[in-house]
Amino acid sequence: MTKDINSDSPGIDKQKDFEIRSQNAQCVNVSEVDDTKPWFVNLRYLVAGVLFGIALVKSEVVSWFRIQEMFRLESFHMYGVMGVAVVTGMISVFLIKKFKAKTIDGESIVFTDKRFLKGQVYGGLIFGIGWAITGACPGPLFAQLGMGFTAVGVTIISAIAGTWVYGLLREKLPN
């Protein structure tokens, strides 16, 4: 690759690197803020995670019974929660774009167009089957563990192992 005039790393074209990374929708908004901040700066993420966990518990989306009701089409509860999340996300993205909001560290937020890949269908099917079997998706796993459902530890270990295997096989999987 050619050297970008604004690049800090020799031999890396930042624009070309961004274009390659944005095709797979990963690592697009990687922070370029200095990582040498004190450890306690990351407490904000812990606080956000705890608040998110409380919201998941209070809305009952971590309930295995609610998840089973959803997959059996017996209740609207989970679909309602997901619908509200989608609408909230749409409004948030609109407002971020309209007001050119920045991250907590003052960096610009970049949205890139996404393209459909057939691997998303396979991944969605695997994800849905796992969600139906375990009664948990990645978001509520730790909230369930925090509520005392220790059996979810198996699901957490499996999710971590699955992520690790995906990382190993990513280049060989269908797009």
C-alpha positions as CSV (number, residue, x, y, z in Angstrom):
1,M,0.0,0.0,0.0
2,T,1.1,3.6,-0.5
3,K,1.8,6.0,2.4
4,D,-1.0,8.4,3.1
5,I,0.2,11.9,3.9
6,N,-2.0,12.1,7.0
7,S,-1.2,8.6,8.2
8,D,0.8,7.9,11.4
9,S,1.9,4.4,10.3
10,P,4.3,4.1,7.5
11,G,3.1,2.2,4.4
12,I,-0.6,2.4,5.3
13,D,-3.1,4.2,3.1
14,K,-5.8,5.2,5.7
15,Q,-8.5,5.7,3.0
16,K,-7.9,2.4,1.3
17,D,-7.7,0.6,4.7
18,F,-11.1,2.2,5.7
19,E,-12.7,1.1,2.5
20,I,-11.6,-2.5,2.9
21,R,-12.7,-2.6,6.6
22,S,-16.1,-0.9,5.9
23,Q,-17.0,-3.6,3.3
24,N,-17.3,-6.1,6.1
25,A,-18.9,-3.7,8.6
26,Q,-16.3,-4.4,11.2
27,C,-13.7,-2.0,12.6
28,V,-15.1,1.0,10.8
29,N,-15.4,3.2,13.9
30,V,-12.2,2.1,15.5
31,S,-11.1,4.8,18.0
32,E,-7.9,6.6,17.3
33,V,-7.9,8.2,20.7
34,D,-4.8,7.6,22.9
35,D,-5.2,4.4,24.9
36,T,-2.8,5.5,27.7
37,K,-5.7,6.9,29.8
38,P,-5.9,5.7,33.4
39,W,-7.8,2.4,33.9
40,F,-10.7,4.1,35.8
41,V,-11.7,6.0,32.6
42,N,-13.2,2.7,31.5
43,L,-15.6,2.6,34.5
44,R,-18.1,4.5,32.2
45,Y,-18.4,1.3,30.2
46,L,-19.1,-0.7,33.4
47,V,-21.8,1.7,34.4
48,A,-23.4,1.6,31.0
49,G,-23.3,-2.2,31.0
50,V,-24.9,-2.4,34.5
51,L,-27.6,0.0,33.4
52,F,-28.2,-2.0,30.2
53,G,-28.4,-5.2,32.3
54,I,-30.9,-3.6,34.6
55,A,-33.0,-2.5,31.7
56,L,-32.9,-6.0,30.2
57,V,-33.9,-7.6,33.5
58,K,-36.7,-5.1,34.2
59,S,-38.1,-5.5,30.6
60,E,-38.1,-9.3,31.1
61,V,-36.2,-9.8,27.8
62,V,-33.7,-12.1,29.7
63,S,-36.5,-14.4,30.7
64,W,-36.3,-17.8,29.1
65,F,-40.1,-18.1,29.3
66,R,-40.5,-14.8,27.4
67,I,-38.1,-15.9,24.7
68,Q,-39.9,-19.2,24.3
69,E,-43.3,-17.4,24.1
70,M,-41.7,-15.3,21.3
71,F,-40.5,-18.4,19.3
72,R,-43.9,-20.1,19.8
73,L,-45.7,-16.9,18.6
74,E,-47.7,-16.9,21.9
75,S,-46.9,-13.4,23.0
76,F,-46.2,-9.9,21.5
77,H,-43.9,-8.8,24.4
78,M,-40.5,-9.6,22.8
79,Y,-41.6,-8.3,19.4
80,G,-42.7,-5.1,21.0
81,V,-39.4,-4.6,22.8
82,M,-37.5,-5.3,19.6
83,G,-39.7,-3.0,17.7
84,V,-39.2,-0.2,20.1
85,A,-35.4,-0.8,19.9
86,V,-35.5,-0.6,16.1
87,V,-37.5,2.6,16.1
88,T,-35.2,4.1,18.8
89,G,-32.2,3.1,16.8
90,M,-33.6,4.7,13.6
91,I,-34.4,7.9,15.5
92,S,-30.9,7.9,17.1
93,V,-29.1,7.5,13.7
94,F,-31.2,10.2,12.2
95,L,-30.3,12.6,15.1
96,I,-26.6,11.6,15.0
97,K,-26.5,12.4,11.3
98,K,-28.6,15.6,11.6
99,F,-26.6,17.1,14.4
100,K,-23.3,15.6,13.5
101,A,-22.9,14.2,17.0
102,K,-19.5,13.0,18.1
103,T,-18.4,10.1,20.4
104,I,-17.7,10.7,24.1
105,D,-14.1,11.2,23.1
106,G,-15.0,13.8,20.5
107,E,-14.5,11.7,17.4
108,S,-16.8,11.8,14.4
109,I,-19.3,9.0,14.0
110,V,-19.1,7.4,10.5
111,F,-22.0,5.4,8.9
112,T,-21.3,3.3,5.8
113,D,-23.6,1.7,3.4
114,K,-24.0,-2.0,4.0
115,R,-24.3,-4.7,1.3
116,F,-26.1,-7.9,1.6
117,L,-24.0,-11.0,1.9
118,K,-25.2,-14.6,1.8
119,G,-23.2,-15.4,4.9
120,Q,-25.6,-13.2,6.8
121,V,-28.4,-15.7,6.1
122,Y,-26.4,-18.6,7.4
123,G,-25.2,-16.6,10.5
124,G,-28.8,-15.5,11.2
125,L,-30.1,-19.0,11.1
126,I,-27.3,-20.3,13.4
127,F,-27.9,-17.4,15.7
128,G,-31.7,-18.0,15.8
129,I,-31.4,-21.7,16.4
130,G,-28.9,-21.0,19.3
131,W,-31.2,-18.3,20.7
132,A,-34.2,-20.7,20.6
133,I,-32.3,-23.5,22.2
134,T,-30.5,-21.6,25.0
135,G,-33.1,-18.9,25.6
136,A,-30.4,-16.2,25.3
137,C,-28.7,-14.0,22.8
138,P,-25.4,-12.3,23.6
139,G,-26.9,-9.1,25.1
140,P,-28.6,-10.7,28.1
141,L,-26.1,-13.5,28.8
142,F,-24.3,-11.6,31.6
143,A,-27.6,-10.1,32.9
144,Q,-28.8,-13.7,33.3
145,L,-25.6,-14.7,35.0
146,G,-26.0,-11.7,37.3
147,M,-29.5,-12.8,38.2
148,G,-28.1,-16.1,39.4
149,F,-28.8,-18.3,36.5
150,T,-25.5,-20.1,36.7
151,A,-26.4,-22.6,33.9
152,V,-26.0,-19.7,31.4
153,G,-22.2,-20.0,32.1
154,V,-22.2,-22.9,29.6
155,T,-23.8,-20.5,27.0
156,I,-21.3,-17.8,27.7
157,I,-18.4,-20.2,27.3
158,S,-20.0,-21.5,24.1
159,A,-20.5,-18.0,22.7
160,I,-16.9,-17.1,23.4
161,A,-15.7,-20.4,21.8
162,G,-18.0,-19.7,18.8
163,T,-16.5,-16.2,18.4
164,W,-13.0,-17.6,18.6
165,V,-13.8,-20.2,16.0
166,Y,-15.3,-17.6,13.7
167,G,-12.2,-15.5,14.1
168,L,-10.1,-18.5,12.9
169,L,-12.3,-19.4,10.0
170,R,-13.5,-15.9,9.0
171,E,-11.5,-15.7,5.8
172,K,-12.7,-19.2,4.6
173,L,-16.5,-18.6,5.3
174,P,-18.9,-17.6,2.6
175,N,-19.5,-13.9,2.2
